Amino acid sequence: MEMEMQSSPGSQFKPVEQEAQEKAGRKKGGWITLPFVAGNLLGLGLAINGTTSNLLVYLLKEYNVESIDAAQIANIVRGSLNLVPVAGAVISDSYFGSFPVIFAGTAVSVLSFVLFTLSAALPSLRPPHCAAPSAACQHGTPGQLAVLYAAVCLLAIGTGGTRFNVATFGADQFGSPRDQETFFNWYFVFLNASFIVGDTAIVYLQDSVSWALGFGVCVATTVASLILLLVGARYYHMPAPKGSPYTELARVVVAAVRKARVDVGALGRVQYYVGDGAADDSGSDGAPSERLRFLNRAAVITASDGSTDLSGRRRSSGWRLCTVQQVEDLKSLLGVLPLWSSGILVSVSIGVMIGMIILQALAMDRYLGPRFKIPAGSISVCSFATFIAATPILDRVLFPLWGRVAGAAPTPLQRVGVGHVVNVVAMVSAALVERRRLGVVRAHHGAGDVPAGWVTPMSVLWLLIPLCAVGVGEALHFPGNMAFYYQEFPKTLRSTATAMAPLIIALGFYLSTVFVDVVRRVTAWLPGDVNQGRLDNVYWTVAAVTTVNFGYFLVCVCLYKNRK
């Protein structure tokens, strides 16, 4: 934390009073805060994930939304729940600190679930129930939809204030890197546990007992998480906001553009500003690297810069002169963007599958035994469970075995590459399972029309094959990406590094809706009833696209290694 404070604008000379406050604040925190932080995380996680996993079914059954449209809306919501937290993290780091933003986000989440509960409990807030999907079903009025979408928007805002900030806030309670690493391990345990409970218990209550009861439980868990957060307030260590590193990145771009017409060769002896009033000549160890040379102009000291006080204080208010370190920080960010972009289509493929697989589950036999029926919204929990199960197997068994055979443990990029391959396998398996399901449909109805809502006599457990493959791919791909960004980014951009993977997920869900919309416009593969469509062709297309994307990833890796 101290290094980040020193690298922010205007913080090179930390006031004595601030240092005293930090020493006093460090007496707080520690493991005594874990129950309160974990309780907040669990209460929010199971409510948010249980609701978003079953949102598609809620739109279908209670608002009579057409199936593909419901899948599109659900994917947009998932994308927002991964994108808005990035803004929440920036606001927390730059202005308010983690605790106030988490408190506000939790309170907004409570309001969101109150609206969801009211929409389910009051018949006037939703259209009349329709026994079977058809064109005659009445859709929601503008007022009814306004209440529903207000609940969704509040849910996104609330998640934006909590999802990333809880992790940062929890790590701030510990002073040693070892304790912070241990906390992050527990963070992911509690996070995935909340996802599994939400995808099973909450979805079951909503789908099989009562939507109002299911949303009411969500209200109760979010209120409990808010209370736990407040009860632990006297134990928390609350560091002051550190300032946003994005301002420094913007300063580099502005300074380089302002000096675009400066003839660097005419300066003779070129000097680069390194901070604290010091400068290094070109060719020295302190000079900037040769890649993206245009940005080096931001650190070049010119005659107009010489009139300023090069003690660092002028830099905090001006946008003309930057340090070499700031220039290299921006280069590091730009250097990984091609590799980062190669993960977007992986996330798109997962977004397409998660949206479509619930529609497949609704059209398949979901009974386990004579009485228990698997909720369609719970089927995606298999990928979370596989992720949790695969992670220790990979870390404790397969990666050490890789190291003994290859002579070195797999690098983060190698893990990401294997994740790309497994993701392609998952899409192929999804296409094969859907081809088999459509074969069963044709065996019963031939080429004729299939009755609306007809359930294929094929077990929903067939969907575990692609879902488990996706879970293994995610266990390779996303942690590998996170480790790569964290290692390659400078310390001043560690918060940016941890936000890169969630940005991929958010863009993937948004772009998956675009992909599905294009497929609907160009082909007849996705009608309102999946039993009459060709969803297998959609999966084959996704498999082909992700295969080409894997080639793009390999090219990006080669270019990145050559630059390094």
C-alpha positions in Angstrom: 0.0 0.0 0.0 2.8 2.4 0.8 4.4 2.0 -2.6 1.1 2.8 -4.2 0.7 5.9 -2.1 4.2 7.1 -3.1 3.5 6.6 -6.8 0.3 8.6 -6.9 0.2 12.3 -7.9 1.2 14.6 -5.1 2.0 11.8 -2.6 5.8 11.7 -2.8 6.0 13.6 0.4 3.6 12.0 2.8 2.5 14.2 5.7 3.6 13.2 9.1 0.0 13.3 10.4 -1.0 10.8 7.7 1.8 8.4 8.6 0.7 8.6 12.3 -2.9 7.9 11.3 -1.8 4.9 9.3 0.3 3.5 12.1 -2.7 3.9 14.5 -5.0 2.4 11.9 -2.8 -0.7 11.5 -3.6 -1.7 15.1 -7.1 -2.5 13.8 -7.9 -5.2 11.2 -6.6 -8.8 11.3 -8.4 -12.1 11.3 -11.0 -10.9 13.7 -12.6 -9.1 10.7 -12.9 -12.2 8.6 -16.4 -13.3 9.9 -17.9 -9.9 9.2 -16.3 -9.6 5.7 -17.2 -13.2 4.8 -20.7 -12.8 6.1 -21.2 -9.8 3.9 -19.8 -11.7 0.9 -21.9 -14.8 1.5 -25.2 -12.9 2.0 -24.7 -10.8 -1.1 -23.3 -13.6 -3.3 -26.0 -16.2 -2.8 -28.8 -13.6 -3.3 -27.2 -11.9 -6.4 -26.1 -15.1 -8.1 -29.3 -17.0 -7.3 -31.4 -14.2 -8.8 -29.3 -13.7 -12.0 -29.1 -17.4 -12.6 -32.9 -17.7 -12.6 -33.7 -14.4 -14.2 -34.2 -16.0 -17.6 -36.8 -18.4 -16.1 -38.5 -15.5 -14.2 -38.9 -13.5 -17.4 -40.3 -16.6 -19.3 -42.8 -17.7 -16.7 -43.9 -14.5 -15.0 -43.5 -11.9 -17.7 -44.2 -14.0 -20.8 -41.0 -12.9 -22.5 -40.1 -14.8 -25.6 -37.4 -17.4 -24.9 -34.5 -16.0 -27.0 -35.3 -12.4 -25.9 -35.2 -13.6 -22.2 -31.8 -15.2 -22.8 -30.5 -11.9 -24.3 -31.8 -9.8 -21.4 -30.2 -12.2 -18.9 -26.8 -12.0 -20.7 -26.9 -8.2 -20.7 -27.6 -8.3 -17.0 -24.7 -10.7 -16.4 -22.5 -8.4 -18.4 -23.5 -5.4 -16.4 -22.9 -7.2 -13.1 -19.3 -7.7 -14.2 -18.7 -4.3 -15.8 -20.3 -1.9 -13.2 -18.0 -3.3 -10.4 -15.0 -2.0 -12.3 -16.4 1.6 -12.0 -17.1 0.8 -8.3 -13.5 -0.1 -7.7 -12.2 3.1 -9.4 -14.6 5.2 -7.3 -13.5 3.4 -4.1 -9.8 3.8 -4.9 -10.0 7.4 -6.0 -12.5 9.1 -3.7 -14.2 7.3 -0.9 -12.4 4.2 0.2 -13.8 0.7 0.3 -16.0 0.7 3.3 -18.4 3.5 2.4 -18.8 2.1 -1.1 -19.5 -1.4 0.2 -22.0 -0.1 2.6 -23.8 1.9 -0.1 -23.7 -1.0 -2.5 -25.2 -3.4 0.1 -28.0 -0.9 1.0 -28.8 -0.5 -2.7 -28.9 -4.3 -3.1 -31.5 -4.5 -0.3 -33.7 -2.1 -2.2 -33.3 -4.1 -5.4 -34.5 -7.3 -3.8 -37.4 -5.5 -2.1 -38.5 -4.5 -5.6 -38.0 -8.1 -6.9 -40.1 -9.4 -4.0 -42.9 -6.9 -4.6 -42.9 -7.8 -8.3 -43.4 -11.4 -7.4 -45.9 -10.9 -4.6 -48.2 -8.4 -6.1 -50.2 -9.6 -9.2 -50.7 -6.0 -10.4 -46.9 -5.7 -11.0 -46.7 -8.5 -13.6 -48.9 -9.7 -16.5 -51.5 -12.5 -16.2 -50.0 -16.0 -16.0 -49.9 -17.8 -19.3 -50.0 -21.6 -19.1 -48.0 -22.3 -22.3 -45.9 -19.9 -24.4 -47.8 -18.5 -27.3 -48.4 -15.4 -29.3 -51.6 -14.8 -27.3 -49.8 -14.4 -24.0 -50.1 -10.9 -22.6 -46.8 -9.1 -22.0 -45.9 -6.7 -19.3 -47.2 -3.1 -19.3 -44.7 -0.2 -19.3 -45.3 0.3 -15.6 -44.8 -3.4 -14.7 -41.6 -3.5 -16.8 -40.4 -0.2 -15.2 -40.5 -1.9 -11.7 -38.7 -5.0 -13.0 -36.0 -3.0 -14.8 -35.6 -0.7 -11.8 -34.9 -3.7 -9.7 -32.3 -5.0 -12.2 -30.6 -1.6 -12.4 -30.4 -1.3 -8.6 -29.0 -4.8 -8.5 -26.2 -3.8 -11.0 -25.4 -0.7 -9.0 -25.4 -2.6 -5.7 -23.1 -5.3 -7.2 -20.9 -2.5 -8.5 -20.2 -1.2 -5.0 -19.5 -4.6 -3.5 -18.1 -7.3 -5.8 -14.4 -6.1 -6.1 -14.4 -3.8 -3.2 -15.1 -6.6 -0.7 -11.9 -8.4 -1.9 -9.8 -5.2 -1.6 -11.3 -4.2 1.7 -10.6 -7.7 3.2 -7.0 -7.6 2.0 -6.6 -4.2 3.5 -7.2 -5.7 7.0 -3.8 -7.5 6.8 -0.3 -6.1 6.8 1.7 -9.1 5.6 1.6 -10.4 2.0 1.2 -14.0 3.4 -1.9 -13.1 5.3 -3.3 -11.3 2.3 -2.7 -14.3 0.1 -4.4 -16.5 2.6 -7.4 -14.1 2.7 -7.7 -14.2 -1.1 -7.9 -18.0 -0.9 -10.7 -17.8 1.6 -12.3 -15.0 -0.5 -12.7 -17.3 -3.5 -13.9 -20.2 -1.3 -16.7 -18.0 0.2 -17.5 -16.5 -3.2 -17.9 -19.8 -5.0 -19.7 -21.3 -2.1 -22.2 -18.4 -2.3 -22.6 -19.0 -6.0 -23.4 -22.7 -5.4 -25.9 -22.0 -2.6 -27.5 -19.3 -4.7 -27.7 -21.5 -7.8 -29.3 -24.4 -5.9 -31.2 -23.3 -2.7 -32.4 -19.9 -3.9 -33.2 -21.1 -7.4 -35.1 -24.1 -5.9 -37.2 -21.8 -3.7 -38.0 -19.5 -6.6 -38.8 -22.2 -9.1 -40.5 -24.9 -7.0 -42.0 -23.1 -3.9 -42.6 -19.4 -4.6 -41.0 -16.6 -6.4 -42.0 -14.2 -3.6 -40.5 -16.5 -1.0 -37.2 -16.9 -3.0 -36.8 -13.1 -3.4 -37.9 -12.6 0.3 -35.0 -14.9 1.4 -32.7 -12.7 -0.8 -33.9 -9.6 1.1 -33.2 -11.4 4.4 -29.7 -12.4 3.4 -28.7 -9.0 2.1 -30.1 -7.3 5.2 -28.1 -9.8 7.3 -24.9 -9.0 5.3 -25.5 -5.3 5.9 -25.9 -5.8 9.6 -22.7 -7.9 9.8 -20.8 -5.3 7.9 -21.8 -2.6 10.4 -21.3 -4.7 13.5 -17.7 -5.3 12.5 -17.0 -1.6 11.8 -15.1 -1.0 15.1 -12.5 -3.7 14.1 -11.8 -2.5 10.5 -8.7 -0.9 9.3 -9.9 1.7 6.8 -7.0 3.2 4.7 -7.5 6.5 3.0 -8.2 6.5 -0.8 -5.0 6.3 -2.7 -5.9 8.2 -5.8 -6.7 6.8 -9.2 -3.7 5.6 -11.4 -5.9 6.3 -14.4 -5.2 10.0 -14.0 -1.5 9.3 -14.4 -2.1 7.3 -17.6 -4.2 10.1 -19.0 -1.5 12.6 -18.1 1.1 10.6 -20.2 -1.1 10.7 -23.3 -1.9 14.4 -22.9 1.8 15.3 -22.3 3.0 13.2 -25.3 0.4 14.8 -27.6 1.3 18.3 -26.4 4.9 17.6 -27.3 4.1 15.9 -30.6 5.7 18.8 -32.6 8.8 19.1 -30.5 11.9 18.2 -32.5 13.6 15.9 -30.0 16.8 15.7 -32.2 17.2 19.5 -32.0 17.4 19.3 -28.2 20.9 18.0 -28.3 21.3 16.3 -25.0 17.9 14.6 -24.3 17.0 14.3 -20.7 14.1 12.3 -19.2 12.4 13.2 -16.0 12.6 10.4 -13.4 10.9 12.2 -10.5 12.0 14.1 -7.4 13.7 16.7 -9.5 16.1 14.1 -11.0 16.7 13.5 -14.7 18.6 10.8 -16.8 20.2 11.1 -20.2 19.1 9.1 -23.2 21.0 5.8 -23.3 21.2 5.5 -19.5 19.5 2.8 -17.5 16.9 5.3 -16.4 15.8 6.2 -19.9 12.5 4.9 -21.3 12.4 1.8 -23.5 12.3 2.0 -27.3 8.9 0.4 -27.8 6.0 2.9 -28.4 8.6 5.7 -28.7 6.1 8.4 -29.2 5.0 8.2 -25.6 8.6 8.9 -24.5 8.0 12.5 -25.3 5.9 12.8 -22.2 9.0 12.4 -20.1 11.3 14.6 -22.2 12.4 17.8 -20.4 12.1 20.8 -22.8 12.7 24.5 -22.4 9.2 25.1 -21.3 9.5 22.5 -18.6 12.6 24.0 -17.3 10.7 27.0 -16.0 8.8 24.8 -13.6 10.0 23.4 -10.3 11.1 19.8 -11.0 10.6 18.7 -7.4 7.5 16.7 -8.2 5.0 19.3 -7.0 4.6 20.9 -10.4 3.9 17.5 -11.9 1.0 16.9 -9.7 -0.9 19.8 -11.1 0.4 20.0 -14.7 -0.2 17.8 -17.7 3.0 18.5 -19.6 5.8 16.5 -17.9 5.6 12.9 -16.7 8.1 10.6 -15.1 9.7 7.7 -17.0 7.9 5.3 -14.7 4.5 6.7 -15.6 5.4 6.3 -19.3 6.5 2.7 -18.8 3.3 2.0 -16.8 1.2 3.0 -19.8 3.4 1.0 -22.1 2.9 -2.1 -20.0 -0.9 -1.6 -20.1 -0.9 -1.2 -23.9 1.5 -4.1 -24.4 -0.9 -6.7 -23.0 -4.0 -5.4 -24.7 -3.7 -7.8 -27.7 -3.3 -10.8 -25.4 -6.2 -9.5 -23.3 -8.4 -9.1 -26.4 -7.8 -12.8 -27.3 -9.9 -13.7 -24.2 -13.0 -11.8 -25.3 -14.2 -14.5 -27.7 -13.7 -17.2 -25.0 -16.0 -15.2 -22.8 -18.5 -14.7 -25.7 -18.6 -18.5 -26.2 -19.4 -19.1 -22.5 -22.0 -16.3 -22.6 -23.8 -17.9 -25.6 -23.7 -21.4 -23.9 -24.9 -20.1 -20.5 -27.8 -18.3 -22.1 -28.9 -21.2 -24.4 -28.3 -24.1 -22.0 -31.1 -23.0 -19.7 -33.5 -23.1 -22.7 -32.2 -26.5 -23.5 -32.7 -27.6 -19.9 -36.3 -26.4 -20.0 -36.9 -28.6 -23.0 -35.3 -31.8 -21.4 -36.3 -34.3 -18.7 -35.2 -32.7 -15.5 -36.4 -35.3 -13.0 -34.0 -37.2 -10.7 -36.2 -40.0 -9.5 -40.0 -39.9 -9.3 -40.3 -36.6 -7.3 -37.2 -34.3 -7.5 -37.1 -32.0 -10.5 -33.9 -30.0 -11.2 -34.6 -26.3 -11.6 -33.4 -25.2 -15.0 -31.7 -22.2 -13.5 -29.6 -24.5 -11.3 -28.0 -26.4 -14.2 -25.2 -23.9 -14.6 -24.0 -24.6 -11.0 -22.2 -27.6 -12.5 -19.6 -25.3 -14.1 -18.9 -23.6 -10.7 -18.6 -26.9 -9.0 -16.2 -28.2 -11.7 -14.2 -25.0 -11.4 -13.8 -25.5 -7.6 -13.0 -29.2 -8.0 -10.6 -28.7 -10.9 -8.5 -25.9 -9.3 -6.9 -28.1 -6.5 -6.4 -31.0 -8.9 -4.6 -28.7 -11.4 -2.5 -27.0 -8.7 -1.6 -30.1 -6.7 -1.4 -32.8 -9.3 -1.4 -31.9 -12.9 0.8 -28.8 -12.8 3.5 -30.5 -10.7 3.4 -33.4 -13.1 3.8 -31.0 -16.0 6.8 -29.5 -14.1 8.5 -32.9 -13.7 7.9 -33.8 -17.4 8.8 -30.5 -19.0 11.4 -29.4 -16.4 9.4 -26.2 -15.4 5.9 -25.5 -14.1 3.5 -24.1 -16.7 3.6 -20.3 -17.1 0.4 -18.3 -16.8 0.2 -18.0 -20.6 0.6 -21.7 -21.1 -2.3 -22.2 -18.7 -4.3 -19.7 -20.7 -3.5 -21.5 -23.9 -4.6 -24.9 -22.6 -7.8 -23.2 -21.4 -8.4 -22.0 -25.0 -8.2 -25.6 -26.2 -10.5 -26.9 -23.5 -13.0 -24.2 -24.3 -13.1 -25.3 -27.9 -13.7 -28.9 -26.8 -16.6 -27.6 -24.6 -18.2 -26.0 -27.6 -17.8 -29.1 -29.7 -19.3 -31.2 -27.0 -22.3 -28.8 -26.6 -22.9 -29.1 -30.4 -22.8 -32.9 -30.2 -25.2 -33.1 -27.2 -27.7 -30.7 -28.9 -27.5 -32.7 -32.1 -28.4 -35.8 -30.1 -31.3 -34.0 -28.4 -32.7 -32.7 -31.8 -32.4 -36.3 -33.1 -34.7 -37.4 -30.3 -37.1 -34.6 -31.1 -37.2 -35.7 -34.8 -37.6 -39.4 -33.8 -40.9 -38.5 -32.0 -42.3 -35.8 -34.3 -40.4 -36.2 -37.6 -40.1 -33.0 -39.6 -43.5 -31.7 -38.4 -44.3 -29.0 -35.9 -43.4 -29.8 -32.3 -46.0 -28.8 -29.7 -45.1 -25.7 -27.7 -43.4 -26.6 -24.4 -42.8 -30.3 -25.4 -40.2 -31.9 -23.1 -37.6 -34.1 -24.9 -37.4 -37.6 -23.3 -33.7 -37.1 -22.8 -32.0 -36.5 -19.4 -30.8 -33.0 -18.6 -27.7 -34.7 -17.2 -26.3 -34.8 -20.8 -25.7 -31.1 -20.4 -23.1 -31.8 -17.7 -20.6 -32.8 -20.4 -20.2 -29.3 -22.0 -20.8 -27.5 -18.6 -18.0 -29.5 -16.9 -15.7 -28.9 -19.8 -16.4 -25.1 -19.5 -15.6 -25.3 -15.8 -12.2 -26.9 -16.5 -11.5 -24.3 -19.2 -12.3 -21.5 -16.8 -10.1 -23.0 -14.1 -7.2 -22.8 -16.6 -8.1 -19.6 -18.4 -9.2 -17.0 -15.9 -6.8 -17.6 -13.1 -4.0 -17.9 -15.6 -5.0 -14.5 -17.1 -5.2 -13.0 -13.6 -1.7 -14.2 -12.7 -0.3 -13.0 -16.0 -1.7 -9.5 -15.6 -0.7 -9.3 -12.0 2.9 -10.3 -12.8 3.3 -8.1 -15.9 1.7 -4.9 -14.7 3.6 -2.5 -12.5 2.6 -2.2 -8.8 0.8 1.1 -9.4 -1.6 -0.7 -11.8 -2.4 -3.8 -9.7 -6.0 -2.8 -9.3 -6.2 -2.5 -13.1 -4.6 -5.9 -13.4 -7.3 -7.6 -11.3 -10.0 -5.8 -13.3 -8.8 -7.0 -16.7 -10.4 -10.5 -16.4 -13.8 -9.3 -15.2 -13.8 -6.8 -18.1 -13.4 -9.8 -20.4 -16.4 -11.5 -18.8 -18.5 -8.3 -19.1 -17.6 -7.8 -22.8 -18.2 -11.4 -23.5 -21.7 -11.3 -22.2 -22.5 -8.1 -24.0 -21.1 -9.4 -27.3 -22.8 -12.7 -26.9 -26.1 -10.9 -27.2 -24.9 -9.3 -30.4 -23.8 -12.6 -31.7 -27.1 -14.2 -31.0 -29.0 -11.3 -32.5 -26.9 -11.6 -35.7 -27.6 -15.3 -35.9 -31.4 -14.7 -35.5 -31.3 -12.1 -38.3 -29.2 -14.1 -40.7 -30.3 -17.6 -40.1 -33.4 -19.6 -39.0 -31.4 -21.5 -36.3 -33.0 -19.7 -33.3 -36.8 -19.6 -33.4 -38.9 -19.1 -30.3 -38.9 -22.8 -29.6 -35.5 -24.5 -29.4 -37.1 -27.8 -30.4 -37.8 -26.3 -33.8 -34.4 -24.7 -34.2 -30.8 -25.7 -35.0 -29.0 -24.7 -31.8 -26.3 -27.3 -32.7 -25.3 -25.1 -35.7 -24.9 -22.2 -33.3 -22.5 -24.2 -31.2 -20.6 -25.4 -34.3 -20.2 -21.8 -35.4 -18.9 -20.8 -31.9 -16.5 -23.7 -31.9 -15.1 -22.6 -35.3 -14.7 -19.0 -34.2 -13.0 -19.9 -30.9 -10.6 -22.2 -32.9 -9.5 -19.3 -35.1 -9.3 -17.2 -31.9 -6.8 -19.7 -30.4 -4.6 -19.1 -33.5 -4.8 -15.3 -32.8 -3.8 -16.0 -29.2 -0.7 -17.9 -30.3 0.3 -15.0 -32.6 -0.2 -12.5 -29.8 2.0 -14.7 -27.5 4.8 -14.8 -30.0 4.7 -11.1 -30.6 4.6 -10.3 -26.9 7.6 -12.6 -26.1 9.6 -11.1 -29.0 8.9 -7.6 -27.6 9.9 -8.6 -24.1 
